[in-house]
Amino acid sequence: MSGVPSPLADFIVSEIRRARGSSGMTQETFGRSAGFSASHVSAVESGSRALTMDFVKGTDRALRNGGFFERLVAKLGAPSWFLPWLDAERGARQLRLFEPLLIPGLLQTENYARVVMRLNDLMSTEEVDQRVSGRMSRHRILTSETPPQVVVVLDESALHRAGEEFSVVIAEQVAHLIVVAELPHVHIHVIPATAGPHIGLSGPFALARGKDGRWVGHLENQLGGIVVDGQDELHILEARWENVRTEALPRRQSLDLLKEVQNHHGSQ
């Protein structure tokens, strides 16, 4: 099920609880209309269970409000196509992230994320701020009490993508990568420029292994993205992961390369 990212979820839950109370519905009667048990409603409202888009849609049915909460999530939060991946990412025991052109969102600094978001000139300043805030909230995954094992493969070209105005931003970003790479549960591997063409140049992808041991994949494109969980698709992504991981440098050598890039940007 697709989940709604915090801190947006906290706000939406409080508004759902307020709307339910104003309608005079108990958790039991609300749950029956929304398609959930009273205990499920209680768990969501108390914050012990994640708010999902299924629950949001059920809320709109129960309150007969014409889809108000679903529109609110779409307006204030991440794009709807990304929500299923956020849910998988938040509950993952293991994450595998590959990016050939950019730094993965989970590792981006605020300034880097803002530059990337502003590349879409159809987004307003308010929308950029909201998206950046949502992206930064994802960082809590890395510092939680039980963080997932995170393995990242980057192409070296992403570390050198700098112009006159971007050099300070990329220098800050590389410094952040070095700090994150020192965390025991985070492994960052870099495919060096000398590696030449490789299968990963076809595009970015990610894999998440949940508490139930099952994997899901995520693919992005110019129009959005999709979450895949079919065995055939996962086998292809797993094979491609092995390919890009083989092209990358070992963890310690990758960290040394990051420090070389940092020194390069620092001398400019």
Buried (B, 14 or more C-beta within 10 A) or exposed (E): EBBBBBEBBEBBBEBBBEBBEEBEBEBEBBBBBBBBEBEBBBBBBEEEBBBBBBBBBBBBEBBEBEEBBBEBBBEBBBEEBBBBBBBBBBBBBBBBBBBBEBBBBBBBBBBBBBBBBEEEEEBEEEBBEBBBBBBBBBBEBBEEEEBBBBBBBBBBEBBEEBEEEBEEBBBBBBBBBBEBBEEEEBBBBBBBEEBEEBEBEEBBBBBBBBEEEEBBBBBBEEEEBBBBEEEEBBEBBBEBBEBBBEBBBEBEEBBEBBBEBBEBBEEE
